Every structure is written in C-alpha cells, then in structure tokens.
Amino acid sequence: MTVDVLKDLIAANLNRATAQRVRSLFAEINPHLVGDALFESRWSDVRKDAAVLVPIIPRREGATVLLTVRSSDMPSHAGQISFPGGRTHPEDATPVDTALRETEEEVGIPRHAVDVVGALGVHQGGLGYSVTPVVGIVDPTVRFALCDREVAEAFEVPLDFVADLSNHVTERRSHKGVDYNMFAAPYGRYHIWGLTAGILRTLAETLQADERPLADRSG
C-alpha cells in the first residue's frame, strides 16, 4: 500500500459518523455507575482540553501505530501506555497545534514530518480531560528522540492489529470494592487499556467498511 493510498483510506474513514462521534468512554461501558459519587468524584467539574497524536507510520512491511510508555516519574498515569500528547497550552490555536507540539517534545518527531489527515471525535477521559485524537501520517525515515523525563519507551503496533475488532476487549477492574469495566487491547507484553485503548477502538470501528486486510486495499 502506497502512502497516498493509506492517507486516502484514513481520510475517507475519518469522515464517517463513527469516527466523529463524541465518546464518554467510562460512561459508555459503565452506565450503572453514572452519577455514582465514588466515581464521579474522580472527574473534575471543569473540563480540561487536551489533544494527542495518533501517529501512523507507513513501514515497508505494513503500516503501524506509534505508542509510548509513560515514565515512572510522571505525576499521573505513570508507566501507562499512551499516545504522544497532552494538555492544551494558551499558545495552541487548535488541537492539531497541541498534538504536534507535544509529539515533538515527547518523542522528537518534528511537525514537518507529520502529514495531518484529520481527527477523531472528542474522547472524554478521566481526571476531567476532553481529548481530541489527531490522526497523522509520519515520515518513516524520522528518528525518535524520547524525552526521558516523560517517556520510558516507544513502540509500534501493526495497523492491521488495531483494525481487527477481535483484538479489542473490555476488562473488569475494581476500585474501593466497586467493579467497573475498561477498554483494553493487549498486544504482546504491552497492556494497552483505558483512554488509549478506547481511542484505538474508535479507529478500528472506522476501518470496518472494507473487510479486506489493509495491505490489500490498493484502490
């Protein structure tokens, strides 16, 4: 699959209603806990805008999605798997600006190496964050330069794996004796869960119109 074909494929799917809907991931799979004081207290009353980059890399052996493992020194979500991204700064004019700035800071991918294709709808996560996932095609020749303070590791997941909904599950967790569900997408030794898994699931759901493997979609 050429880069242009991949870009056109992703762009076409981002225009679908499935891709653009706003998702409150926790409420979606835990309707019985909506309004529960124990869980509602974990969310801020003031929404905090943020954006992440969903970096798709057109490798010779097949397209991949880049993810990071957060440093154990981070004040929140330490050691968890995430997309490069973060909270919106005053100088950011758009979610794209936020996603590209954070990506360059965290993994060293310069703005000019990212061809922004579009964005998924807003995903509402924990701690009051309202996250816009920006989707971009990354120059496969770019070298990563990880910010050790924020990122412990970067790794890639095949886009074919992400696009297969059978790889996406919900798992049961417990908080102070109350059971709840979370999205997950285990990949080898990497346990992808929470908001990151929810965004990957949305991406997968947008790629289901054509059941052929992505590598076979040449036109």
C-alpha positions in Angstrom: 0.0 0.0 0.0 1.4 3.4 -1.0 1.5 6.3 1.3 -1.1 8.2 -0.8 -3.5 5.2 -0.7 -3.0 4.9 3.1 -3.7 8.6 3.5 -6.8 8.5 1.3 -8.1 5.4 3.2 -7.7 7.0 6.6 -9.1 10.3 5.4 -12.2 8.7 4.0 -12.9 6.8 7.2 -12.4 9.9 9.4 -15.3 11.5 7.6 -17.7 8.7 8.8 -20.1 9.4 11.6 -18.5 6.5 13.6 -15.2 8.4 13.7 -16.7 11.8 14.6 -19.0 11.0 17.5 -18.1 12.3 20.9 -17.4 9.4 23.3 -17.5 9.3 27.1 -15.6 6.1 27.4 -16.2 5.3 31.1 -19.9 6.1 30.9 -20.3 4.1 27.7 -19.4 0.8 29.3 -20.4 1.6 32.9 -23.9 3.1 32.6 -24.7 1.7 36.1 -22.0 3.9 37.6 -23.0 7.2 36.0 -23.8 9.5 38.9 -22.1 7.3 41.5 -20.4 9.6 43.9 -17.3 7.3 44.3 -16.5 7.6 40.6 -17.9 11.0 39.7 -15.5 12.4 42.4 -12.6 11.3 40.2 -13.6 13.7 37.5 -13.2 17.4 37.6 -16.2 19.7 37.2 -14.1 21.8 34.8 -13.2 20.0 31.6 -9.6 20.3 30.6 -8.9 20.3 26.9 -6.1 18.1 25.6 -5.0 16.5 22.3 -3.0 13.5 21.3 -1.4 12.4 18.0 -2.4 9.0 16.6 0.9 8.6 14.6 0.5 6.1 11.7 3.8 5.1 10.2 3.9 3.6 6.6 6.5 0.9 7.1 7.6 -1.3 4.2 6.2 -4.4 5.9 2.9 -2.6 6.8 1.6 0.5 8.5 2.0 0.8 12.2 0.6 3.0 15.1 3.2 4.5 17.4 2.5 4.4 21.2 4.6 5.4 24.2 5.1 4.1 27.7 5.0 6.9 30.2 7.9 7.4 32.5 7.5 6.1 36.1 8.4 9.6 37.3 5.3 11.2 35.8 2.8 12.6 38.3 -0.2 11.0 36.7 -0.7 7.7 34.7 3.0 6.8 35.4 4.0 3.7 33.5 0.9 3.6 31.4 0.7 3.3 27.6 -0.4 6.4 25.8 -0.3 8.4 22.6 2.1 11.4 22.5 0.1 14.4 23.5 -1.1 16.5 26.5 -3.0 19.4 27.8 -3.7 22.4 25.6 -1.5 25.4 26.1 -2.6 29.1 25.7 -0.4 29.4 22.5 -2.1 26.4 20.8 -4.6 27.7 18.3 -6.1 24.3 17.5 -6.0 20.7 18.8 -3.6 20.0 15.9 -1.1 22.5 17.4 -1.3 20.8 20.7 -0.8 17.3 19.3 2.1 18.3 17.1 3.8 20.4 19.9 3.5 17.6 22.4 4.7 14.9 20.0 7.8 16.9 19.1 8.5 17.4 22.8 7.9 13.8 23.9 9.3 11.7 21.0 11.2 14.2 18.9 9.0 13.9 15.7 9.2 17.4 14.1 6.0 19.0 12.8 7.1 18.9 9.2 7.4 15.1 9.4 3.7 14.7 10.2 1.0 14.8 7.5 -2.1 15.5 9.4 -5.1 13.7 7.9 -7.9 14.7 10.3 -9.2 14.0 13.7 -11.5 11.6 15.6 -14.3 13.0 17.7 -13.6 14.2 21.2 -13.0 11.4 23.8 -13.8 12.3 27.4 -11.5 10.6 29.8 -10.7 10.6 33.5 -9.4 13.5 35.5 -11.6 15.9 33.6 -9.8 15.6 30.3 -11.6 16.2 27.0 -9.2 14.7 24.4 -9.1 15.3 20.6 -7.2 12.5 18.8 -5.4 14.0 15.8 -4.5 11.4 13.1 -1.3 11.9 11.1 0.9 10.0 8.7 4.5 10.1 10.0 7.6 10.1 7.7 9.0 6.6 8.2 12.6 7.9 7.9 12.3 10.1 11.0 14.3 9.2 14.1 12.7 9.3 17.5 14.3 11.3 20.3 12.5 10.4 23.5 12.2 12.9 26.4 13.4 10.7 29.2 11.5 12.7 31.8 8.2 11.9 30.2 8.6 8.8 28.0 10.2 5.5 29.1 9.8 3.7 25.8 8.2 4.0 22.3 6.8 1.0 20.4 4.8 0.3 17.3 1.6 -1.8 16.8 0.6 -3.0 13.3 -2.4 -1.1 12.0 -3.9 -4.4 10.9 -3.9 -5.5 14.5 -5.6 -2.3 15.6 -8.2 -2.5 12.8 -9.2 -6.0 13.9 -12.0 -5.6 16.4 -11.4 -9.1 17.8 -8.3 -7.7 19.4 -10.3 -5.2 21.4 -11.8 -6.3 24.7 -13.3 -4.9 27.9 -11.9 -6.0 31.2 -13.1 -5.9 34.8 -11.3 -3.8 37.3 -12.1 -2.8 40.9 -11.8 0.5 42.8 -12.5 0.5 46.5 -14.6 -2.6 46.2 -16.7 -1.4 43.2 -16.3 -3.3 40.0 -16.1 -1.4 36.7 -15.2 -2.0 33.0 -12.4 -0.6 31.0 -11.5 -0.9 27.3 -8.3 -2.8 26.6 -6.2 -4.1 23.6 -3.4 -6.4 24.9 -0.5 -6.6 22.4 2.3 -8.9 23.3 4.0 -7.7 26.5 2.1 -4.4 26.3 -1.2 -4.0 28.1 -3.0 -1.2 26.4 -6.0 0.0 28.3 -8.2 2.9 29.3 -8.4 6.0 27.2 -5.7 4.9 24.8 -7.5 1.6 24.1 -10.7 3.5 23.7 -9.2 5.7 21.0 -7.7 2.7 19.2 -11.1 1.0 19.3 -12.8 4.1 17.7 -10.1 4.0 15.0 -10.8 0.3 14.5 -14.5 0.9 14.2 -14.0 3.4 11.4 -12.0 0.9 9.4 -14.7 -1.8 9.2 -16.5 -0.8 6.0 -14.0 -2.9 4.0 -13.3 -6.3 5.5 -10.1 -6.9 3.4 -6.7 -6.6 5.2 -5.4 -3.1 5.0 -2.5 -4.2 2.8 -4.9 -5.4 0.1 -6.8 -2.1 -0.2 -5.0 -0.7 -3.1 -7.9 1.0 -4.7 
